[in-house]
């Protein structure tokens, strides 16, 4: 049997084959058999597949032990809950649910339909509330989830004008969990909540606090096994970028080029892409045009930001700018590219463990005056299962009340630049993903810069 696919691959939990319960089995026995069988066929059990694994093997990248990743992330979550002296945290953001439980179901849909949530107490059982009554099989591979219940959704699409009735039932169930497992502590952190839910919880004596703070704090430091997962996600992203660059010929549309990144990511067990940030020619200035049906012409700049959620759910957030066609770059193209490249090089080189975020912002390389109005929203930001805390802005955008934190070993950060002159006809977007080590930084993103532009 292959060591890289099927139910017994080296990157997956080993689960014994099931025995059919027999012709005289009860309905309950048949239901349990069906759930167990479906659980063994879960995407997280099957893994990313031969294509991805073989590419990682060729790069010398070991696959992560997901049991260790799950245990580490739950422990980080519980520690953050305890540090803030809360009874627990209730998470509905799919990224936070994923971090605390490694549980997935219709991730992108659930970003705008609050139908899945998890209760994680400081001590005690983890309870996952999932969509409907038929999703238990999605989580049977996961020993960290102690109980699965159907969710009580009270968003308007599901309930209409009856939302308050469902919110009241939802709040009672959550308040009961706080009472059972809080040890008298009624302080509950919640990452996202509608006002009627908050109203009913507070009416039941539950004090509500900021769950985003809890989860962003927990997610900040990555374990060695998490880093294996992130390295695999970055490798998959860069394979997809290679295929993109092959597709970049005069006459291709932005949408067609962008679709390659999606296709190659999904083929390797990746999950989704958070934005549509690819533009060409004059659409690159100012930044943040979403990719379109625009035809890319010979000699034009093409810039993109991957924002890719890859295998194991980890983010590969890399930006590159390429020149379309076989010609030479203009002097102006090279000049703007050099400003952007110098900026991310400098802003990477100054990072060190123990450096405060305030000091970093003060020492980071700024842009020329005629490029500053078009500056990107941040010089650097955290990254993990998605973009994370901290987001470190340019000095003019830094608030008077500054962050108290700083860089620590185990943090993963993206350093980025958008450089385009005000009124200019193009701009350059560059970004690298790095790991803070005990002694400095390791650049995780390896994809080369376009040599014709000066990379």
KEVORO-633246 format. One line per 2 residues: for each residue z, x, y of N, C-alpha, C. Coordinates in steps of 0.2 Angstrom, whole numbers, m for minus. Atoms other than C-alpha are relative to their C-alpha. Example, Ala and Ser with C-alpha at 12.3 -4.5 7.8 and 13.67 -1.06 7.14 Angstrom:
# residues 2
0:4:m6:39:62:m22:0:4:6 | m1:m4:m6:36:68:m5:3:m4:5
***
This chain:
# residues 455
0:4:m6:0:0:0:0:4:6 | 0:m4:m7:m4:6:18:7:1:3
m6:m1:m3:10:14:27:0:m2:7 | 1:2:m7:4:7:43:m1:m8:1
1:7:m1:1:m12:40:3:m3:m6 | m3:4:5:7:m26:30:8:m1:1
m7:2:m1:25:m32:27:5:6:m1 | m5:m6:2:32:m15:22:m2:6:4
2:m6:m4:25:m3:35:6:4:2 | m6:m5:m2:36:12:41:3:m2:6
m3:2:m7:38:4:58:3:m7:0 | m2:7:1:44:m13:51:6:m1:m4
m5:2:4:59:m21:43:m3:m1:m7 | 2:1:7:57:m21:24:3:m6:m3
m2:7:2:58:m39:18:m3:m1:m7 | 2:1:7:57:m43:m1:m4:m6:0
4:6:1:44:m55:m6:4:m7:m2 | m3:7:1:49:m74:m7:m2:m2:m7
1:4:6:50:m84:m23:m1:m7:1 | 1:7:m2:43:m101:m22:6:m4:m4
m6:3:3:58:m113:m25:m2:m5:m6 | 2:4:6:48:m123:m39:m2:m7:2
3:6:m1:40:m140:m41:5:m6:2 | m5:5:m1:56:m150:m41:5:2:6
m4:m2:m6:63:m142:m25:1:m6:5 | m2:5:m5:71:m153:m12:m4:1:6
3:m1:m6:64:m156:5:3:6:4 | m3:m5:m4:77:m145:13:m1:7:m3
2:m6:3:73:m131:0:m7:2:2 | 6:m2:m2:55:m132:4:m1:2:8
0:m2:m7:58:m132:23:3:7:1 | m3:m7:m1:69:m116:21:m5:5:m2
5:m5:3:56:m108:10:m6:1:6 | 5:0:m5:43:m112:24:2:4:6
m2:m4:m5:53:m105:37:1:8:m1 | m1:m7:2:57:m89:28:m7:3:m1
6:m3:0:39:m86:24:m3:1:7 | 2:m1:m7:34:m89:42:3:5:3
m3:m6:m3:47:m77:47:m2:7:m2 | 2:m6:3:40:m64:36:m7:2:3
6:m1:m3:23:m66:45:0:0:7 | m1:0:m7:30:m65:62:m4:6:3
4:m6:m3:20:m53:74:4:6:1 | m4:m6:m1:35:m42:77:2:3:m7
m1:m3:7:37:m40:58:m7:4:m2 | 7:m3:2:18:m37:55:m1:7:4
1:m6:m4:18:m24:69:m7:0:4 | 6:0:m4:4:m18:80:m6:1:m3
6:0:4:m8:m14:66:m3:8:0 | 3:m7:2:m18:1:59:m3:4:6
4:m3:m6:m29:4:75:5:4:4 | m5:m3:m4:m14:7:86:4:6:m3
m5:m5:4:m3:16:73:m4:7:m1 | 4:m6:1:m18:28:69:m1:4:6
1:m3:m6:m21:32:87:7:4:2 | m7:m3:m2:m2:36:90:1:6:m5
0:m6:5:m2:47:74:m4:6:3 | 4:m6:m2:m16:57:81:3:3:6
m3:m3:m6:m6:60:97:7:2:m1 | m7:m2:1:10:64:88:5:m4:2
m5:4:m3:19:49:94:3:m4:m6 | m3:4:5:32:41:82:1:m7:3
m1:6:m2:34:23:82:8:m2:1 | m7:1:m1:51:16:88:3:m4:m6
m4:4:5:65:9:77:2:m6:4 | m1:6:m4:65:m8:84:7:m3:m1
m7:2:1:82:m12:76:5:4:5 | m4:m4:m4:90:2:86:m2:m2:7
2:2:m7:80:m4:102:4:m6:1 | m3:7:m1:87:m22:100:8:1:1
m7:m1:m1:105:m16:97:2:3:6 | m1:m4:m7:104:m4:112:0:m5:6
1:4:m6:98:m17:124:5:m6:0 | m5:5:0:110:m30:118:7:3:3
m6:m3:m2:124:m18:120:0:2:8 | 0:m1:m7:118:m13:138:1:m7:4
0:7:m3:117:m32:142:8:m2:0 | m7:2:0:135:m35:136:4:5:5
m4:m5:m4:142:m19:145:m1:m2:8 | 1:2:m7:134:m25:162:4:m7:1
m4:6:m1:142:m42:159:7:1:1 | m7:m2:0:159:m34:156:1:4:7
m1:m4:m6:156:m22:171:1:m5:6 | 0:5:m6:154:m38:183:6:m5:m1
m6:5:2:169:m47:174:m3:m7:0 | 3:7:1:158:m62:169:1:m2:m7
0:3:7:160:m73:154:m6:1:m4 | 6:m1:3:142:m71:150:m6:0:5
6:0:m4:124:m71:156:m4:m5:m3 | 5:4:3:112:m85:154:m7:2:3
6:m3:m2:94:m79:155:m6:m5:m2 | 5:4:2:78:m89:156:m7:4:2
5:m4:m1:66:m76:163:m2:3:m6 | 2:m2:6:55:m72:148:1:8:m1
m1:m7:0:57:m53:152:7:1:m2 | m7:0:1:76:m55:152:2:m2:m7
m1:2:7:76:m65:136:m2:5:m5 | 3:m5:5:65:m52:128:5:6:0
m4:m6:0:77:m38:134:6:m1:m4 | m6:1:3:93:m46:128:m1:m2:m8
1:3:7:86:m54:111:m6:3:m3 | 7:m2:3:69:m46:108:m3:m7:m3
3:7:2:64:m65:106:m6:m1:5 | 6:2:m3:46:m70:111:m2:m7:m2
4:6:1:37:m87:112:m3:m2:6 | 4:3:m6:23:m92:124:3:4:6
m3:m4:m6:29:m78:136:m3:m2:7 | 3:1:m6:17:m81:150:1:m8:2
m1:7:m1:18:m100:149:7:m1:2 | m7:1:m2:37:m99:150:2:3:6
m1:m3:m7:36:m89:166:0:m6:5 | 0:6:m5:32:m106:175:3:m6:m3
m3:6:3:40:m118:162:7:2:m3 | m7:m3:2:59:m115:160:2:m4:m6
m2:4:7:60:m121:142:3:4:m5 | m3:m4:5:67:m106:134:6:4:4
m5:m4:m3:84:m97:138:5:2:m5 | m5:m3:4:98:m87:130:6:1:3
m6:m1:m3:116:m87:132:3:6:m4 | m3:m6:3:124:m69:129:7:0:3
m7:m1:m3:143:m69:131:2:7:0 | m3:m7:0:153:m53:135:2:2:m7
m1:m1:7:159:m55:117:m1:m7:m3 | 1:6:4:154:m67:104:m8:m1:m2
7:1:2:138:m75:97:m5:m1:5 | 6:1:m4:121:m74:105:m4:m7:m2
4:7:2:113:m92:106:m6:0:4 | 6:1:m3:95:m94:109:m2:m7:0
2:7:0:88:m111:115:m8:1:1 | 7:m1:0:70:m112:111:m4:m7:0
5:5:m1:55:m124:114:0:m5:m7 | 1:4:6:56:m139:102:5:1:m6
m4:m1:6:63:m140:85:m3:4:m6 | 3:m3:5:51:m130:75:m2:7:1
2:m7:m2:52:m112:82:5:5:m3 | m6:m5:3:67:m105:71:m4:6:m3
4:m6:4:54:m95:61:m2:6:4 | 2:m5:m4:50:m85:76:5:5:1
m6:m4:m1:67:m77:76:4:2:m6 | m4:m1:6:72:m75:58:0:7:m2
0:m7:1:68:m57:58:5:4:4 | m4:m3:m5:80:m54:72:8:m1:m1
m8:1:1:99:m51:67:4:m1:6 | m4:0:m6:105:m51:85:1:m7:2
0:7:m2:102:m70:87:5:m3:m5 | m5:3:4:117:m79:80:m1:m7:m2
1:8:0:112:m97:83:m7:m1:4 | 6:2:m4:96:m105:88:0:m8:1
0:7:m1:96:m122:96:m6:m3:4 | 6:2:m5:82:m133:104:3:m1:7
m2:m1:m8:82:m131:123:0:m7:2 | 0:6:m4:86:m145:135:m4:2:6
4:m2:m6:72:m143:148:1:m6:5 | m1:5:m6:74:m152:165:m5:2:5
6:m1:m5:58:m146:174:m4:m6:0 | 3:7:m2:48:m160:182:m5:m2:m5
5:1:4:33:m158:171:2:m4:m7 | m2:2:6:43:m162:156:4:m7:0
m5:6:0:56:m175:162:m2:m5:6 | 1:5:m6:48:m183:178:6:m1:4
m5:2:m5:60:m192:189:7:0:m4 | m6:0:4:73:m191:175:3:7:m1
m2:m7:0:76:m172:178:8:0:1 | m7:m1:m1:94:m175:184:4:m2:m6
m3:2:6:99:m184:168:0:6:m5 | 0:m6:5:93:m169:157:4:6:3
m3:m5:m3:100:m157:169:8:0:m1 | m7:2:1:117:m165:167:2:2:m8
m1:m2:7:116:m163:148:m1:7:m2 | 0:m8:1:110:m145:149:6:3:3
m6:m3:m3:125:m141:160:6:m1:m5 | m6:1:4:137:m149:148:0:5:m6
0:m5:5:131:m138:134:1:7:2 | m1:m7:m3:131:m122:144:7:1:1
m7:0:m2:148:m126:151:5:0:m7 | m4:0:6:155:m129:133:m1:7:m3
1:m6:2:148:m112:128:5:5:4 | m4:m4:m4:157:m104:142:7:m1:m1
m7:1:2:173:m112:138:2:3:m7 | m2:m3:7:172:m107:119:0:7:0
1:m7:1:167:m89:122:2:4:6 | m1:m3:m6:173:m85:139:7:3:1
m7:m3:0:192:m82:135:3:m2:6 | m3:2:m6:197:m92:150:m4:2:7
4:m3:m5:184:m83:161:m6:m5:1 | 5:5:m1:172:m96:169:m5:2:5
5:m3:m4:161:m84:179:m6:1:m4 | 7:0:4:143:m86:172:m5:3:5
5:m3:m3:129:m75:178:m7:m4:m2 | 6:3:2:112:m84:178:m6:3:4
5:m4:m3:95:m76:182:m4:m5:4 | 4:5:m4:85:m92:187:3:m7:m2
m2:7:2:91:m110:189:m2:m5:6 | 1:5:m5:86:m126:198:6:m3:3
m6:2:m4:98:m133:211:4:m6:m4 | m3:6:4:102:m149:200:4:3:m6
m4:m4:5:107:m137:186:6:3:2 | m5:m3:m3:118:m127:197:6:m5:2
m5:5:m2:126:m143:204:4:m2:m5 | m4:3:6:131:m150:187:4:5:m3
m5:m5:3:138:m133:181:6:1:4 | m6:m1:m4:149:m131:196:4:m6:0
m5:6:1:155:m149:194:4:0:m7 | m4:0:6:161:m144:177:4:7:0
m5:m6:m1:171:m129:184:m3:7:m2 | 3:m7:1:158:m115:180:m2:3:7
2:m4:m6:156:m102:194:m6:4:m2 | 7:m3:1:138:m96:196:m1:7:4
2:m6:m4:133:m78:200:m7:3:m2 | 6:m3:0:118:m67:201:m2:3:m7
1:m3:7:111:m64:183:m6:5:1 | 5:m5:m1:96:m54:190:4:7:1
m4:m6:m1:109:m41:196:2:3:m7 | m2:m2:7:116:m40:178:m5:3:m4
5:m2:5:100:m39:169:m4:6:3 | 3:m6:m3:92:m26:181:4:6:m1
m5:m5:2:107:m16:179:0:3:m7 | 1:m1:7:106:m17:161:m6:4:m2
6:m2:2:88:m13:160:m2:7:3 | 2:m6:m4:89:3:171:m1:6:m4
0:m6:4:93:16:158:m3:m1:m7 | 4:1:6:81:18:143:3:5:m6
m2:m4:5:86:24:126:m6:4:m3 | 6:m4:2:76:37:116:m5:m4:m4
5:5:4:69:23:104:m4:m4:5 | 4:4:m5:64:13:120:m5:4:2
5:m4:m3:55:28:126:m6:1:m5 | 5:0:5:46:29:110:m5:m6:0
4:6:m1:40:11:113:m4:1:6 | 4:m1:m7:35:15:131:m6:5:m1
6:m5:1:25:31:126:m6:m3:m4 | 5:3:4:16:20:113:m4:m5:4
3:5:m4:12:7:126:m5:4:5 | 4:m4:m4:6:20:138:m6:3:m3
5:m3:4:m5:28:125:m6:m5:m1 | 5:6:1:m13:11:121:m4:m2:7
3:1:m7:m16:8:140:m5:5:1 | 5:m5:m2:m25:25:142:m6:0:m5
6:1:4:m36:22:127:m4:m6:3 | 4:6:m3:m41:5:135:m3:3:6
3:m3:m6:m44:15:151:m6:4:m1 | 5:m4:2:m55:27:142:m6:m5:m1
6:4:2:m66:12:136:m2:m4:7 | 2:2:m7:m66:5:154:m4:5:4
4:m5:m4:m72:21:161:m7:1:m3 | 6:0:3:m86:21:148:m5:m6:2
4:6:m2:m91:3:154:m2:0:7 | 1:0:m7:m91:8:172:m7:3:2
7:m2:m2:m110:9:176:m2:m4:5 | 2:4:m5:m119:3:191:m3:m7:m3
3:7:2:m123:m16:189:6:m4:m4 | m5:3:3:m107:m20:180:4:m4:5
m4:3:m5:m96:m33:188:8:2:m1 | m8:m1:0:m77:m31:192:3:m3:m6
m3:4:5:m73:m45:180:m1:3:m7 | 2:m3:6:m82:m37:166:4:6:m2
m4:m6:1:m74:m20:168:7:m1:m1 | m7:2:1:m57:m28:170:2:m3:m7
m1:4:6:m59:m38:154:0:5:m6 | 0:m6:5:m61:m21:144:8:2:m1
m7:m2:0:m43:m17:148:4:m5:m4 | m3:6:3:m37:m34:142:m1:1:m8
2:0:7:m47:m33:126:3:5:m4 | m2:m6:4:m42:m16:120:8:0:0
m7:1:1:m24:m19:124:2:m5:m5 | m2:5:5:m23:m35:114:m2:2:m7
2:m2:7:m33:m27:99:5:5:m3 | m5:m5:2:m18:m14:98:7:m3:0
m7:4:0:m4:m27:98:3:0:7 | m3:1:m7:m2:m27:117:1:m7:2
m2:7:m1:4:m43:125:m4:m3:6 | 4:3:m6:m3:m47:143:0:5:6
0:m4:m6:m7:m40:160:2:m4:6 | m3:5:m5:2:m46:175:m4:m1:6
4:1:m6:m11:m44:189:m7:0:m2 | 7:m1:1:m29:m44:192:m3:5:6
1:m5:m5:m29:m28:203:m5:5:m1 | 6:m4:0:m46:m21:202:m5:m2:5
5:1:m5:m58:m19:216:m5:5:1 | 5:m5:m1:m74:m10:221:m2:0:7
4:0:m7:m83:m4:237:5:m2:5 | m4:2:m6:m77:m12:253:6:m5:m2
m5:4:2:m66:m24:243:7:4:m1 | m6:m4:2:m54:m9:240:4:1:7
m3:m1:m6:m49:m9:259:0:m7:4 | m7:m2:2:m36:m17:262:1:m2:m7
m2:1:7:m28:m17:245:2:m7:m2 | m3:6:3:m23:m32:234:m6:m5:m1
5:4:2:m40:m40:232:0:m1:m8 | 1:1:8:m41:m48:214:m7:1:m2
6:m1:3:m55:m43:203:m5:m6:0 | 5:6:m1:m71:m54:205:m6:1:m3
7:0:2:m89:m57:201:m4:5:3 | 3:m5:m4:m93:m43:213:m4:5:m5
4:m5:4:m107:m31:206:2:7:3 | m2:m6:m3:m101:m13:207:m7:5:0
7:m3:m1:m115:m2:214:1:8:0 | 0:m8:1:m119:17:212:3:3:6
m3:m4:m5:m108:28:222:6:m3:3 | m5:4:m3:m95:15:226:7:2:m4
m7:m1:2:m76:18:224:2:m6:m4 | m3:5:4:m67:8:210:7:1:m1
m8:m1:0:m48:6:211:3:m5:m4 | m4:6:4:m36:m3:199:7:2:m1
m7:m1:2:m18:m5:194:1:m3:m7 | 1:3:7:m16:m8:175:6:m6:0
m5:5:1:1:m18:176:0:m3:m7 | 1:2:7:m1:m19:157:6:0:m4
m6:1:5:12:m26:145:m3:1:m7 | 3:m2:6:8:m17:130:4:m1:m7
m4:1:6:14:m15:112:7:1:1 | m7:1:0:32:m19:109:3:m3:7
m2:3:m6:32:m27:126:1:4:6 | m1:m5:m5:33:m11:136:m5:0:5
5:0:m6:24:m9:153:m3:7:1 | 4:m6:m2:11:4:157:m3:m2:6
2:1:m7:9:4:175:m3:6:3 | 3:m6:m2:m4:16:180:m6:m2:5
6:1:m4:m17:17:194:m5:6:1 | 5:m6:m1:m33:27:195:m6:m3:5
6:2:m4:m48:27:207:m6:4:m3 | 6:m3:3:m65:31:200:m6:m1:5
7:1:m3:m83:34:207:m5:m2:m5 | 5:3:4:m96:23:200:m7:4:0
6:m4:0:m112:32:194:1:7:m2 | 0:m7:1:m117:50:191:0:4:6
1:m4:m6:m118:56:209:6:3:2 | m5:m4:m3:m107:66:220:4:m4:5
m4:4:m5:m92:59:230:m2:3:7 | 1:m2:m7:m94:59:249:6:4:2
m6:m3:m3:m83:70:260:5:m5:2 | m5:5:m2:m74:55:266:4:m3:m6
m3:2:7:m71:49:248:5:5:m2 | m4:m6:2:m64:66:244:6:0:4
m6:m1:m5:m53:66:260:5:m5:m1 | m5:6:1:m45:49:257:4:1:m7
m3:m1:7:m42:53:238:5:6:1 | m5:m6:m1:m34:70:243:7:m2:3
m6:2:m3:m22:61:254:5:m4:m5 | m3:4:5:m17:49:240:3:4:m5
m2:m4:5:m16:62:227:6:5:2 | m6:m4:m3:m5:74:238:6:m4:1
m6:4:0:7:60:241:3:m1:m6 | m3:1:7:10:55:223:3:7:m3
m2:m7:2:11:74:219:7:2:3 | m6:m2:m4:24:77:232:6:m4:m2
m6:5:1:34:61:229:2:0:m7 | m3:m2:7:35:66:210:4:6:0
m4:m7:0:40:84:213:7:0:3 | m7:m1:m3:55:80:224:5:m4:m4
m5:4:4:63:68:211:4:4:m4 | m5:m4:4:78:75:203:6:m5:m2
m6:4:2:93:67:193:5:2:5 | m5:m1:m5:107:64:205:m2:m1:7
2:2:m6:96:61:220:1:m7:2 | m1:7:m2:100:46:230:m6:m4:2
6:4:m2:87:32:233:m1:1:8 | 0:m1:m7:91:34:252:m3:7:1
3:m7:m1:87:53:251:m7:0:m2 | 7:0:2:71:50:242:m4:m3:5
4:3:m5:65:38:254:m1:4:7 | 0:m4:m6:69:50:269:m5:6:m1
4:m6:1:60:65:260:m7:m2:m3 | 7:2:3:45:55:253:m5:2:5
6:m1:m5:28:60:260:m3:m7:2 | 2:6:m3:22:47:272:m8:1:0
7:0:0:4:43:276:m2:2:8 | 2:m1:m7:m7:48:292:1:m7:3
m2:6:m4:m4:36:306:m6:m5:m1 | 5:5:0:m21:28:304:m1:m4:m7
0:3:6:m17:23:286:6:m4:m1 | m7:3:1:1:18:288:0:m8:0
0:8:m1:m3:m1:293:m2:m3:m7 | 3:2:6:m12:m2:276:4:2:m6
m4:m3:5:2:6:266:2:m5:m6 | m2:4:5:8:0:249:7:m3:1
m7:3:m1:24:m11:247:5:5:m2 | m5:m4:2:33:3:239:m2:7:m2
2:m7:2:33:22:236:1:1:m7 | m2:m1:7:41:20:219:4:m6:m2
m3:6:2:48:7:208:2:1:m8 | m2:m1:7:57:6:191:m5:m4:m5
4:3:5:48:1:175:3:0:m7 | m2:0:7:52:m5:158:m4:m5:m4
4:5:3:47:m21:150:m4:m4:5 | 5:2:m6:39:m25:167:3:4:6
m3:m3:m5:42:m19:184:7:m1:1 | m7:1:0:60:m16:187:3:3:7
m4:m3:m5:74:m11:200:0:7:m2 | 1:2:m7:73:m1:211:m7:0:2
6:0:m4:59:m4:223:1:4:6 | m2:m4:m5:59:10:235:m6:0:6
6:1:m5:49:6:251:m1:6:5 | 1:m5:m5:42:17:265:6:0:5
m6:m1:m5:55:23:278:0:m6:5 | 0:5:m5:49:10:291:2:m7:m2
m1:6:3:52:m4:279:7:0:m3 | m7:m1:4:70:2:273:5:m4:4
m5:4:m4:84:m10:278:5:4:3 | m6:m4:m3:99:m4:288:5:0:m5
m5:0:6:110:m9:273:m4:3:m6 | 4:m3:5:103:3:260:4:0:m6
m3:0:6:105:5:242:5:5:m1 | m5:m5:1:120:14:235:m2:4:m6
1:m3:6:111:20:219:m4:6:1 | 4:m6:0:101:35:214:m3:1:m7
4:m2:6:90:43:200:5:2:m5 | m4:m2:6:98:45:183:m4:2:m6
4:m2:6:92:53:167:0:m7:m4 | 2:6:4:84:39:156:m3:m5:4
3:4:m4:77:30:171:m8:1:m1 | 7:m1:0:58:27:171:m3:m3:6
2:1:m7:49:26:188:m7:1:0 | 7:m1:m2:32:23:194:m1:2:7
1:m3:m7:26:34:209:m7:m2:2 | 6:2:m2:12:26:219:m2:1:7
3:m1:m7:0:27:234:m6:m4:0 | 7:3:m2:m13:16:242:m1:3:6
2:m4:m6:m22:26:255:m7:m3:2 | 6:3:m3:m35:17:266:1:0:7
0:0:m7:m39:19:284:m1:m7:3 | 1:7:m4:m37:4:296:m7:m1:2
7:1:m2:m54:m3:297:m5:4:m4 | 4:m5:4:m61:9:284:m4:m5:m5
4:3:4:m74:4:271:2:1:m8 | m3:m1:7:m64:9:255:7:3:1
m7:m3:1:m47:14:249:1:3:m7 | m1:m3:6:m39:24:235:7:m2:m2
m7:2:3:m25:18:223:1:5:m6 | m2:m4:6:m16:30:212:8:m1:m2
m7:1:2:0:29:202:1:3:m7 | m2:m3:7:9:38:188:7:m2:m2
m6:3:3:23:33:177:4:6:m3 | m4:m6:1:38:46:175:6:m2:m3
m7:1:3:54:48:165:4:5:4 | m5:m4:m3:69:55:174:4:4:m6
m3:m4:5:76:69:163:7:3:2 | m6:m3:m2:92:79:163:m1:5:5
1:m6:m5:84:93:173:m6:m2:5 | 6:2:m4:69:84:182:m3:m6:m2
4:6:1:55:73:178:m5:2:m6 | 6:m1:4:42:71:164:m5:m5:2
6:5:m2:25:63:169:m2:m3:m7 | 2:4:6:22:50:155:m7:m2:0
7:2:0:5:45:161:m5:6:0 | 4:m6:1:m8:57:155:m8:0:2
7:1:m1:m25:50:160:m2:4:6 | 2:m4:m6:m35:62:171:m2:m4:6
3:3:m7:m40:59:189:m7:2:0 | 7:m1:0:m58:58:193:m1:7:4
1:m7:m3:m63:77:196:m5:0:6 | 5:0:m5:m78:72:207:3:m2:7
m4:1:m6:m65:65:219:5:5:2 | m5:m6:m1:m54:80:218:6:m1:m4
m5:1:4:m43:75:204:2:6:m4
***
